[in-house]
Amino acid sequence: MSLKKRIGLAFTLGLFIGINISISNGANLLTAIRDGFIFSLIITSIVALISWGMNLSKEKGYPIWVGFVLVLFLNIVGIIILLLMPIHSKYELN
């Protein structure tokens, strides 16, 4: 799944969940839309960071889960670590 598709789905799903939770807690429609939008932006930023970390680790030749775990537990520091990691290859240079 591409980065843009992940971010779009996260925004849409976050908006839907945020509005429904806000309405179920007794908020009126306008407040529910505002709260749902804020919730959606938070979820979208988290998904974007994790997806970026996964793509970085894949580009550098590491397994995708390395980028996922680094960004999940270390956030921005994990992205910096991924940027500073050397390119991993299976072949040894002579």
N, C-alpha and C positions, 0 to 999 in steps of 0.2 A: 504494500500500500504506500502510495506516495505521501510526502510530507504535507502537501496542500490538502489532500483528501483527509488525512488524519486530523489536521487542524480544523477543517470545515465541519467534520463530523463531531469533533469535541465541542465546538461552539454551538452547533445545533442541539446536540444532546444536552449540554449544560444549560442552555436556555430553556429547553422543554422541562427539564427536571427542576430548575430553579423556580420557574413560574408555578409549576404544580405544587412544590413544597410551600412556597409563599402563600398561595391561595388556600392550601389546606391548613395553614396556620392562622387564617383569618384576615389576610391583607386584601385590600381592594385591588382591582385589576391594574390600575396604573402603578401602584406600589409594587405589585407582584412582577410586572414587566421590568421595572427598574431593578429590583432585587435579583431577578432572574438574569438580567443582562450583566450585572456585576459578578454574579456567581459564574456565569458563562465565561467571562473574561479571565477569571482566576483559573478555571479548569483548562481553558485554551492555552494559557501561558505555561502551565505545568506540562501539558501534552506536547507543546511545541518544543520546550527544553529537552524533554525525554526523547522525542523523535530526532531532534538535532544531534543529540549524543549518540543515538543508535546509528544515524547516518555517518557521523564522523568515525566511529569505530569500524564500520563496514568499509569506508573508503581507505582507512589505514591498514586494513587486512586483519583486524581482530574480529572475534565473534561479536555479534550484535548485542548479546547479553552483557558484555563488558561495558559498553556505552550506557545501556539501560541501568545497570547497577551503580555505576559511577555517578550518573546524573541523579538517580533516585535518592541516593544516600548523601551525596556531597553537593548537589545542586550546581551553582556557578563554579565552585572549585572543581567539581568533576569535569565540567566543560573545559576549564583551563588545563587540567591534567590531560584530557584527551587531545587538546591542541598541541601540547608539548611532547606527547608520546611519539617515539619514532615509528616509522612505517615498518610494519611487521610483514615479513615474507617467509615463505617456506624454504626458499632456496638460499644457500650460502654463497656469498660473493667471494671469489678467489683473488 
